[in-house]
Amino acid sequence: MRMNYNTTAGLILFSLCWLSLPLSAGSIYPWLAKTVTLHNDKTRNNNYELNPRLPADCSRGSCPKHSLMRAYQELQFKSLEKNRGIPTHNKDGKTLRVVTYNVHFWQQAGIRYFSTSGNVANELIKEMVAMNADVYLLQEVVFEQNIIHRLLRALKMPETAYYFCPEPDNFKNSLPVGNLTLVRKKAEHLYTSYYFYHPTATGTDLPLRDGVVPDTSSLQGRCAIINTIIPDGTDQLLQIVNIHLDHTDDSQLKTLQLEGTLNMMTANPYYSEISTHFIGGDLNTPMARQLSERKRLALELNARSRNTTVDLHVLELLEQHGYTDSFDHACIAPPGATVWSLIRIDYLFLKPRNHSNVCFTGQYLFHTLNSDHNALVFDIQFTP
């Protein structure tokens, strides 16, 4: 009888986790869009839509961008109050709060031209102060010195305590654009690298100079920032990557970028001692199993209208290397959208040496009208 009881309990736990994944509109579980089934009450939160509706004019053919943008802005406006449901981070040393946020060149969604706005930047800075995170992984940051200094002062960080990785050939008003990582929590920094990847060089052994891949004409492309730290209050050696994959539908390019980043992570001299690896940022790719049938069809039609294809299985490469989407790790339904196109392309993947050592006490969507992405907020506890 004991064996049968354990087997039954295991099946029930597996079923709860399976049922927490987002289902299609025609699902036999229509209640899932309003409530979230969890196996761990500590991760309970519901401040996001599991499967936001596409506009009506997406029913035939591809989705017009202006319709998607309007639907996104309406959804954001209705959801701003949900930010109040994100608990205060008390920084007691037991929990690490990580944020990934594409700040869209300090622009609001829908703006078709670049004009760095002090008002938008000020609002984004207020948002980041409100999130009160220990680590910020920011993408599409225009490195305007005044804005960066205001951000650091607001977060009470030294004006040199940041890691910026410019994307070669990506400029707005002659200002560099790239990834920005802020490690705000007191931590012992052991190793940091900036990786410029390119299809012809990715996946090869590239020479390092002070932990930085040389920025040469043969290595033009987007970049990743790789930090390896021991946060104060823990004995955990963590590797945290801030990555922004290419926005094209070229799955070969994205695969090479991911493979190159993984190779660069293993080049870390402390690699064998790391307890948990994190890869976060704007991966510009949805996960097929987390999309409704209608959204998958809309993406495929959009790609065909541009004489290209979209590969919805690119991120399986991370899973093949032992990484797990944070929402899957916590067995909680992920948000259905993090970007104006009403899909999810922002993630935090993790690879712990021991899965029982990492516990997500909360995962939240920070709704905003100041970017074309929402921010994702993660509260993580580590045990010895």
C-alpha positions in Angstrom: 0.0 0.0 0.0 2.9 2.4 0.8 4.3 2.0 -2.7 0.9 2.7 -4.3 0.4 5.8 -2.1 3.8 7.3 -3.1 3.1 6.6 -6.7 -0.3 8.3 -6.6 1.2 11.3 -4.8 3.9 11.6 -7.4 1.3 11.5 -10.2 -0.7 14.2 -8.5 2.3 16.5 -8.1 3.3 16.0 -11.7 -0.3 16.7 -12.8 -0.4 20.0 -10.8 2.8 21.1 -12.5 1.6 20.1 -15.9 -1.7 21.9 -15.4 0.1 25.1 -14.4 1.4 25.6 -18.0 -0.6 28.0 -20.3 -3.1 26.2 -22.5 -4.7 27.1 -25.8 -8.0 29.1 -26.1 -9.9 25.9 -26.9 -8.6 24.2 -23.7 -10.9 22.1 -21.6 -9.5 24.1 -18.6 -11.0 27.5 -19.2 -10.5 28.5 -15.6 -6.7 28.5 -16.0 -6.8 32.0 -17.5 -8.1 33.4 -14.3 -6.3 31.3 -11.6 -2.9 29.7 -11.4 -2.5 26.1 -10.1 0.7 25.8 -8.1 2.4 23.1 -6.2 4.1 25.6 -3.8 2.1 28.4 -2.3 5.2 30.4 -1.6 5.4 31.2 -5.3 1.8 32.2 -5.6 1.3 35.4 -7.6 -1.1 36.3 -10.4 -0.2 39.9 -11.5 -0.1 39.0 -15.2 -2.2 37.7 -18.0 -1.6 34.0 -18.9 -2.8 34.4 -22.5 -3.7 37.9 -23.6 -6.1 38.0 -26.5 -4.9 38.9 -30.0 -6.8 41.7 -31.7 -9.7 40.6 -33.8 -8.0 41.5 -37.1 -5.4 38.9 -36.4 -7.9 36.1 -37.2 -7.0 36.1 -40.9 -3.5 36.7 -42.1 -0.7 38.3 -40.1 -1.3 40.8 -37.2 -1.0 44.5 -38.1 1.6 46.1 -35.8 -0.6 49.1 -35.0 -3.4 46.8 -33.8 -1.0 44.8 -31.6 0.5 48.0 -30.2 -2.9 49.4 -29.3 -3.9 46.1 -27.6 -0.6 46.0 -25.7 -1.0 49.6 -24.5 -4.6 49.0 -23.4 -3.5 45.9 -21.5 -0.7 47.8 -19.8 -2.9 50.6 -18.8 -5.4 48.2 -17.1 -2.5 46.3 -15.4 -0.5 49.1 -13.9 -2.3 48.6 -10.5 -1.1 45.0 -10.4 2.4 46.3 -9.7 1.1 46.9 -6.1 0.9 43.2 -5.7 4.7 42.8 -5.9 6.0 42.5 -2.3 8.6 44.8 -0.9 12.2 43.4 -1.1 13.6 43.8 2.4 17.2 42.9 1.5 17.6 40.7 4.6 20.4 38.7 2.9 18.3 35.6 2.5 16.7 36.5 -0.9 18.3 37.7 -4.1 16.0 39.9 -6.3 16.9 39.8 -10.0 15.3 42.0 -12.7 15.5 41.7 -16.4 14.2 44.7 -18.4 14.5 45.8 -22.0 14.2 49.6 -21.6 13.7 50.3 -25.3 16.3 53.2 -25.7 14.5 55.1 -22.9 11.5 55.4 -25.2 7.8 54.7 -24.7 6.2 52.0 -26.8 4.9 53.1 -30.2 7.4 55.9 -30.7 8.8 55.5 -34.2 11.7 57.9 -33.9 14.6 58.2 -31.4 14.6 61.1 -29.0 16.0 60.4 -25.6 13.4 61.7 -23.2 14.4 62.9 -19.8 10.8 62.4 -18.6 10.7 58.8 -19.8 14.2 58.1 -18.4 13.1 59.6 -15.0 10.0 57.3 -15.0 12.1 54.3 -15.8 14.5 55.2 -13.0 11.6 55.5 -10.6 10.4 52.0 -11.7 13.8 50.5 -11.0 14.0 52.1 -7.6 10.5 50.7 -6.8 11.6 47.2 -7.9 14.5 47.5 -5.4 16.5 44.7 -7.0 19.9 43.4 -6.2 20.8 42.7 -9.8 19.5 44.5 -12.9 19.9 42.9 -16.4 19.0 45.8 -18.8 18.9 45.6 -22.6 18.6 48.3 -25.3 20.3 50.8 -23.1 21.4 54.0 -24.8 24.5 55.0 -22.9 23.7 58.7 -22.3 26.1 59.7 -19.5 23.6 61.9 -17.6 20.9 59.2 -17.6 23.3 56.5 -16.4 24.6 58.7 -13.6 21.0 59.6 -12.5 20.2 55.9 -12.4 23.2 55.0 -10.3 22.6 57.9 -7.9 18.9 56.9 -7.5 20.0 53.3 -6.7 22.7 54.6 -4.4 25.4 53.0 -6.3 29.0 54.3 -7.0 29.1 55.9 -10.4 31.7 53.3 -11.6 29.7 50.3 -10.4 28.2 49.1 -13.6 29.0 46.8 -16.6 28.1 48.1 -20.0 28.5 46.0 -23.2 28.0 48.1 -26.4 26.7 46.4 -29.5 29.0 47.3 -32.3 27.3 49.3 -35.1 24.3 50.0 -32.9 23.9 53.7 -32.2 21.1 56.1 -31.5 21.9 59.7 -32.1 25.6 58.7 -32.2 25.3 57.2 -28.7 26.2 53.5 -28.1 23.4 51.0 -27.4 23.9 47.7 -25.5 23.4 45.7 -22.3 23.8 47.2 -18.9 24.3 45.0 -15.7 24.0 46.5 -12.3 25.1 44.4 -9.3 23.6 46.4 -6.5 23.8 43.9 -3.7 27.1 43.9 -1.8 29.0 41.0 -3.4 32.4 39.6 -3.9 33.1 40.0 -7.6 35.3 37.2 -8.8 35.1 37.4 -12.6 33.4 39.4 -15.3 33.6 39.1 -19.1 32.1 41.0 -22.0 31.4 38.8 -25.0 30.9 40.2 -28.5 29.5 37.3 -30.6 29.4 36.9 -34.4 28.2 34.0 -36.6 31.7 33.5 -38.0 33.4 33.5 -34.6 30.8 32.1 -32.3 31.5 28.7 -30.8 35.3 29.0 -31.3 38.0 29.5 -28.7 38.4 33.3 -28.7 41.4 35.0 -27.1 40.6 36.8 -23.8 42.2 40.1 -22.7 41.5 40.9 -19.1 38.3 38.8 -19.3 37.1 40.7 -22.4 36.8 39.3 -25.9 38.6 41.8 -28.2 36.2 44.1 -30.1 37.6 43.7 -33.6 36.1 44.1 -37.0 35.8 40.3 -37.3 33.7 40.1 -34.1 31.0 42.6 -34.8 27.7 41.6 -33.3 25.6 41.7 -30.2 27.0 41.0 -26.8 26.6 39.3 -23.4 27.8 40.3 -20.0 28.8 37.5 -17.8 29.2 38.2 -14.0 30.4 35.6 -11.5 29.8 36.7 -7.9 29.2 35.5 -4.3 26.3 37.7 -3.0 26.8 38.9 0.6 24.8 36.7 3.0 25.3 33.5 1.0 28.0 31.0 0.3 26.7 30.5 -3.2 28.9 31.2 -6.2 26.6 32.4 -9.0 27.1 33.1 -12.7 24.7 35.7 -14.0 24.5 36.4 -17.8 22.8 39.4 -19.4 22.0 38.5 -23.0 20.1 40.1 -25.9 19.7 37.8 -28.9 19.3 39.1 -32.4 15.8 40.3 -33.3 15.7 38.5 -36.6 14.0 35.2 -37.3 17.3 33.6 -38.3 17.3 30.6 -36.0 20.8 29.6 -37.1 22.1 33.0 -35.9 20.4 32.8 -32.6 21.6 29.2 -32.1 25.2 30.3 -32.8 24.8 33.2 -30.3 23.5 30.9 -27.6 26.2 28.3 -28.2 28.9 31.0 -28.2 27.6 32.4 -24.9 27.5 29.0 -23.3 31.1 28.4 -24.4 32.2 31.7 -23.0 30.6 30.8 -19.7 32.6 27.6 -19.4 35.8 29.6 -20.0 35.4 31.1 -16.6 38.3 29.9 -14.3 35.8 29.4 -11.5 33.3 27.5 -13.6 33.7 24.2 -11.7 32.9 25.9 -8.4 29.7 27.7 -9.5 26.6 26.5 -7.8 24.0 28.1 -10.1 24.1 29.5 -13.6 21.5 32.1 -14.7 20.9 33.4 -18.2 18.5 36.3 -18.4 17.4 38.9 -20.8 15.6 39.6 -24.1 16.0 36.4 -26.1 13.7 37.6 -28.9 12.2 34.1 -29.2 9.0 32.6 -27.8 8.7 29.1 -26.5 6.4 27.0 -28.7 4.8 25.1 -25.9 3.9 28.3 -24.1 2.0 29.7 -27.0 -1.6 29.2 -27.9 -2.4 27.7 -31.3 -3.7 31.1 -32.5 -0.5 32.9 -31.6 1.8 30.2 -33.1 -0.2 30.6 -36.4 0.0 34.4 -36.3 3.8 34.3 -35.8 4.2 31.8 -38.7 1.9 33.9 -41.0 3.9 37.1 -40.1 7.2 35.3 -40.9 5.8 34.1 -44.2 4.6 37.6 -45.1 8.3 38.7 -44.8 9.6 35.8 -46.9 11.3 34.3 -43.8 10.6 31.6 -41.2 10.3 31.6 -37.5 11.8 28.8 -35.4 9.8 28.4 -32.1 12.2 25.8 -30.8 15.5 27.7 -30.6 15.4 27.9 -26.8 15.3 24.1 -26.5 19.1 24.4 -27.0 19.3 25.8 -23.4 17.2 22.9 -22.1 19.5 20.5 -23.9 22.4 22.0 -21.9 20.5 21.5 -18.6 18.9 24.9 -18.2 15.3 25.4 -17.1 12.9 28.3 -17.5 12.4 29.8 -14.1 8.6 29.4 -14.3 9.0 25.8 -15.2 11.5 25.3 -12.3 8.9 26.8 -9.8 6.0 24.9 -11.5 4.1 28.1 -12.1 2.4 29.3 -15.2 4.5 32.0 -17.0 3.1 35.3 -18.3 1.6 35.1 -21.7 3.3 38.3 -22.9 6.2 40.5 -22.0 6.4 42.6 -25.1 4.2 44.7 -27.4 3.6 41.8 -29.8 1.7 40.1 -27.0 4.1 37.2 -26.7 6.8 36.3 -24.2 10.4 36.8 -25.2 12.0 37.8 -21.9 13.3 35.0 -19.6 15.5 33.9 -16.7 16.9 30.4 -17.3 18.8 28.6 -14.6 21.1 25.6 -14.2 21.6 24.8 -10.5 24.0 22.1 -9.4 21.4 20.9 -7.0 17.8 21.9 -7.8 16.7 21.8 -4.2 19.2 24.6 -3.4 17.3 27.2 -5.4 13.7 28.3 -4.5 11.7 31.0 -6.3 9.7 32.8 -3.7 8.0 35.0 -6.3 8.1 35.8 -10.0 6.3 38.9 -11.2 5.6 41.1 -14.2 6.3 44.8 -13.7 3.8 46.5 -16.0 4.9 49.8 -17.6 4.0 52.3 -20.3 7.6 53.6 -20.5 9.0 50.8 -22.7 7.8 48.3 -25.3 8.6 45.5 -22.8 7.6 44.7 -19.3 10.2 44.0 -16.6 10.4 40.6 -15.0 11.1 40.5 -11.3 12.4 37.3 -9.6 12.9 36.6 -5.9 15.3 33.7 -5.3 16.3 32.0 -2.1 19.4 29.7 -1.8 20.0 27.0 0.7 23.4 25.4 1.6 
